[in-house]
């Protein structure tokens, strides 16, 4: 049974960075292989991992829509879709990456969505750990990836607006009736101590701050130099904070 970690939060809070650092922690701890799922339409996780020219599941869906289902006569539609989906899976040392992407245009994707769900369900069985980098909305969790999450980290920046967005994400998870065993609030890019007003705002909305991740200039340097965050030095403040965070979650 896979242990699934999902990360969500509003844009700019550092959720994709947290997802990449979680992947780094799991790889260094020998928790391999890991399936990393980039479920954010902006597809930034691949960039943080320094992986270029990635195909997406969205492109496969669009391809089927554009061709109106035309496939080689030598295979049925299900076999063809599964073949194309295998092309999308990016295999790396210790982990595989699959990028959801976005789909343009209109049309019914019910059949393809069902195939995606089936394919991803089969993939899940091959990995002891799964990390999902979500967009602020959690629709991908219920539609295309998985709704059986062991830990959902909701990431906020150190602002009241960020906390209120985190509350909305928690409410959306309940609205979608996702099977989420545990929800943890993480404050990212914190320049110092947690402001008391911020902790109070979270508490009055039913959330407790589980952990904080300090602002780390080294993360910015890696991004500017297009280096994989997986190569981040162990002395990194952010990496250390994520290691302490996950030590509380993963045995």
Backbone torsions as a table, in degrees:
resi	resn	phi	psi	omega
1	UNK	NA	127.1	-178.3
2	UNK	-73.8	145.3	171.3
3	UNK	-96.9	115.1	-172.4
4	UNK	-106.5	127.3	176.9
5	UNK	-115.5	122.5	177.2
6	UNK	-113.3	146.9	-179.7
7	UNK	-126.7	130.9	-179.9
8	UNK	-142.0	167.5	179.8
9	UNK	152.4	168.2	-178.5
10	UNK	-71.2	159.0	-179.3
11	UNK	-58.6	141.5	176.2
12	UNK	86.6	4.8	-179.3
13	UNK	-90.1	-13.0	-179.5
14	UNK	99.7	19.7	-177.9
15	UNK	-67.8	-37.5	179.2
16	UNK	-68.7	-36.9	175.4
17	UNK	-61.8	-43.0	177.7
18	UNK	-62.1	-42.4	179.0
19	UNK	-58.8	-44.7	179.8
20	UNK	-65.2	-38.4	179.9
21	UNK	-71.4	-31.7	174.2
22	UNK	-64.8	-44.0	176.7
23	UNK	-59.2	-44.4	178.9
24	UNK	-58.5	-45.6	-180.0
25	UNK	-59.8	-47.5	-177.1
26	UNK	-62.9	-41.3	179.7
27	UNK	-65.8	-42.9	-179.2
28	UNK	-68.6	-27.5	179.6
29	UNK	-85.2	-1.0	178.9
30	UNK	77.6	19.1	-179.9
31	UNK	-86.6	66.0	-172.6
32	UNK	-113.4	157.5	-7.4
33	UNK	-80.2	157.8	178.8
34	UNK	-114.6	138.9	171.6
35	UNK	-100.5	117.4	175.8
36	UNK	-99.8	125.6	-179.0
37	UNK	-115.0	117.1	176.5
38	UNK	-93.1	95.2	-176.6
39	UNK	-98.1	10.0	175.9
40	UNK	-88.2	130.5	-177.6
41	UNK	-58.5	-25.4	-179.9
42	UNK	-78.8	-13.7	174.2
43	UNK	52.3	55.6	-178.4
44	UNK	-91.2	-16.5	-176.8
45	UNK	-62.9	-41.7	178.5
46	UNK	-58.8	-38.0	179.2
47	UNK	-63.5	-44.2	-179.8
48	UNK	-65.7	-24.2	178.0
49	UNK	-92.7	3.9	178.6
50	UNK	59.8	38.9	176.9
51	UNK	-107.0	123.6	-173.5
52	UNK	-104.9	158.5	171.7
53	UNK	51.7	54.3	-178.3
54	UNK	-88.9	132.1	171.4
55	UNK	-77.8	155.7	-177.5
56	UNK	-124.5	159.7	174.2
57	UNK	-63.4	-33.3	177.1
58	UNK	-59.5	-37.6	-179.9
59	UNK	-68.5	-33.1	176.8
60	UNK	-67.0	-44.2	178.5
61	UNK	-61.4	-41.6	-179.8
62	UNK	-67.5	-38.1	178.9
63	UNK	-59.4	-44.6	179.2
64	UNK	-65.2	-37.1	178.6
65	UNK	-67.8	-43.9	-177.4
66	UNK	-65.9	-35.5	-179.0
67	UNK	-89.3	0.3	-180.0
68	UNK	54.0	37.8	174.2
69	UNK	82.6	4.5	179.0
70	UNK	-67.8	126.5	-179.2
71	UNK	-135.1	163.7	178.0
72	UNK	-56.2	140.0	-176.6
73	UNK	-65.1	-16.8	-175.6
74	UNK	-81.0	-5.7	-178.4
75	UNK	-143.6	157.2	177.6
76	UNK	-84.2	170.8	-173.7
77	UNK	-63.1	-41.9	-178.7
78	UNK	-61.7	-44.2	179.7
79	UNK	-64.9	-40.6	-179.7
80	UNK	-64.7	-45.3	-179.9
81	UNK	-62.5	-42.8	179.8
82	UNK	-63.3	-37.9	177.5
83	UNK	-62.6	-43.4	179.7
84	UNK	-67.3	-35.6	179.2
85	UNK	-67.4	-35.6	176.7
86	UNK	-65.8	-29.8	175.7
87	UNK	-65.7	-29.1	-176.1
88	UNK	-77.0	-28.6	-177.6
89	UNK	-67.1	122.6	-179.7
90	UNK	-97.1	115.1	-177.8
91	UNK	-92.9	126.1	179.1
92	UNK	-128.1	172.3	-179.1
93	UNK	-69.9	112.5	177.0
94	UNK	88.8	-12.8	-179.1
95	UNK	-155.4	159.6	172.8
96	UNK	-120.9	149.9	-179.1
97	UNK	-121.8	134.7	172.7
98	UNK	-129.1	129.8	-174.1
99	UNK	-109.4	122.9	-177.9
100	UNK	-70.4	-47.5	-179.3
101	UNK	69.5	-167.4	-179.9
102	UNK	-123.5	157.5	177.7
103	UNK	-118.0	126.7	178.0
104	UNK	-92.1	167.7	175.5
105	UNK	81.6	-174.6	-177.1
106	UNK	-123.9	170.5	177.9
107	UNK	133.7	163.8	-179.2
108	UNK	-86.8	125.9	-180.0
109	UNK	-113.1	20.4	-175.0
110	UNK	-55.9	-47.4	-177.4
111	UNK	-63.2	-47.2	-179.3
112	UNK	-65.2	-41.2	178.0
113	UNK	-58.4	-41.0	178.8
114	UNK	-64.1	-39.7	177.5
115	UNK	-65.4	-40.5	178.2
116	UNK	-61.0	-46.6	-178.9
117	UNK	-60.7	-43.0	179.4
118	UNK	-64.1	-44.7	-178.5
119	UNK	-63.9	-45.2	-178.9
120	UNK	-67.9	-33.7	176.3
121	UNK	-63.3	-40.5	177.5
122	UNK	-66.8	-39.0	178.2
123	UNK	-61.2	-41.8	-176.7
124	UNK	-54.9	-33.0	-177.4
125	UNK	-68.1	-15.2	-175.7
126	UNK	-94.2	-2.9	-172.7
127	UNK	-129.2	129.2	176.1
128	UNK	-70.4	-24.8	179.4
129	UNK	-134.6	140.4	177.8
130	UNK	-129.3	133.5	177.6
131	UNK	-120.2	124.4	-178.1
132	UNK	-117.1	118.3	174.2
133	UNK	-92.3	108.4	-174.6
134	UNK	-96.5	160.8	166.2
135	UNK	-82.0	176.5	-176.2
136	UNK	-58.5	-41.4	173.8
137	UNK	-79.2	148.3	-175.0
138	UNK	-103.1	19.2	-175.9
139	UNK	-58.6	-34.7	-179.9
140	UNK	-60.2	-33.4	-179.1
141	UNK	-62.5	-39.5	-176.5
142	UNK	-90.6	-21.5	-172.2
143	UNK	-97.1	-44.0	-168.6
144	UNK	-125.8	-19.3	-174.6
145	UNK	-110.8	-88.4	-178.7
146	UNK	-156.2	148.2	175.1
147	UNK	-114.6	19.1	178.4
148	UNK	-114.2	86.8	-172.6
149	UNK	-108.2	131.4	178.2
150	UNK	-77.7	-44.8	178.3
151	UNK	-137.6	128.3	172.3
152	UNK	-109.3	111.9	174.7
153	UNK	-89.2	118.2	174.6
154	UNK	-98.6	120.0	-174.0
155	UNK	-100.5	133.5	176.3
156	UNK	-129.3	150.5	168.0
157	UNK	-83.3	171.0	-177.9
158	UNK	-77.8	65.1	179.2
159	UNK	-143.9	154.5	177.9
160	UNK	-62.9	-39.3	178.6
161	UNK	-60.1	-41.2	178.9
162	UNK	-63.6	-41.1	178.9
163	UNK	-63.6	-43.7	-179.3
164	UNK	-65.7	-34.5	175.1
165	UNK	-66.4	-39.6	177.7
166	UNK	-60.5	-39.4	178.2
167	UNK	-62.2	-41.2	179.4
168	UNK	-64.4	-38.0	177.9
169	UNK	-63.7	-43.0	177.7
170	UNK	-60.8	-43.7	-179.8
171	UNK	-65.4	-37.3	179.6
172	UNK	-66.0	-39.1	177.8
173	UNK	-60.3	-39.4	178.2
174	UNK	-69.8	-39.8	-179.7
175	UNK	-63.1	-39.2	179.6
176	UNK	-79.5	-4.6	179.6
177	UNK	56.3	42.3	177.9
178	UNK	-73.6	145.1	177.0
179	UNK	-85.4	89.1	-179.6
180	UNK	-114.3	116.3	-175.8
181	UNK	-72.6	-34.8	-176.0
182	UNK	-149.6	139.5	176.9
183	UNK	-120.5	128.7	-178.7
184	UNK	-125.7	132.5	176.4
185	UNK	-92.4	127.5	179.7
186	UNK	-122.3	128.8	175.4
187	UNK	-95.6	120.8	-175.6
188	UNK	-108.4	160.6	177.2
189	UNK	55.7	40.5	-179.0
190	UNK	-80.3	124.2	-177.6
191	UNK	-79.8	-14.4	-178.1
192	UNK	-163.0	-136.3	178.3
193	UNK	-76.0	159.5	177.7
194	UNK	-72.8	122.6	176.1
195	UNK	-61.1	135.5	-178.5
196	UNK	-58.8	-38.0	-179.4
197	UNK	-62.2	-32.6	-179.5
198	UNK	-70.4	-44.2	178.5
199	UNK	-63.0	-39.0	179.2
200	UNK	-65.4	-41.7	-179.4
201	UNK	-63.0	-41.0	178.3
202	UNK	-64.6	-45.3	-176.1
203	UNK	-64.3	-41.2	-178.1
204	UNK	-69.8	-14.1	176.5
205	UNK	-106.3	17.3	173.5
206	UNK	82.8	18.3	178.6
207	UNK	-125.3	142.2	174.2
208	UNK	-112.4	141.0	177.2
209	UNK	-74.2	114.5	-176.1
210	UNK	-83.1	-39.2	-177.0
211	UNK	-159.2	163.4	176.7
212	UNK	-128.2	151.1	176.2
213	UNK	-123.9	119.7	-176.7
214	UNK	-71.7	156.7	172.5
215	UNK	-62.6	133.8	-175.6
216	UNK	-132.8	110.0	-178.0
217	UNK	-64.4	-24.2	-179.8
218	UNK	-63.5	-32.4	177.2
219	UNK	-61.9	-44.7	178.6
220	UNK	-62.0	-42.1	180.0
221	UNK	-61.9	-40.9	178.4
222	UNK	-64.4	-39.7	179.4
223	UNK	-65.1	-45.6	-178.9
224	UNK	-63.6	-32.2	-179.1
225	UNK	-95.8	7.9	178.2
226	UNK	52.4	43.7	176.2
227	UNK	-100.6	146.9	179.4
228	UNK	-67.3	133.2	179.1
229	UNK	-66.9	-15.5	176.7
230	UNK	-66.0	-20.5	-179.7
231	UNK	-90.4	4.0	-177.8
232	UNK	-57.5	139.2	-178.8
233	UNK	-65.7	147.8	-179.9
234	UNK	-62.6	-20.4	-179.5
235	UNK	-79.6	-7.4	179.4
236	UNK	-55.9	131.8	-178.9
237	UNK	-61.4	-42.3	-178.7
238	UNK	-67.4	-42.3	-180.0
239	UNK	-63.4	-40.3	178.3
240	UNK	-63.1	-42.3	-179.3
241	UNK	-64.3	-40.9	180.0
242	UNK	-68.6	-35.4	177.3
243	UNK	-63.1	-43.6	178.3
244	UNK	-65.0	-39.5	179.0
245	UNK	-60.2	-48.7	-175.7
246	UNK	-76.0	-25.0	175.6
247	UNK	-60.4	-26.9	179.1
248	UNK	-79.3	-18.8	-173.8
249	UNK	-103.1	-41.6	-171.8
250	UNK	-108.9	127.0	179.5
251	UNK	-80.2	NA	NA
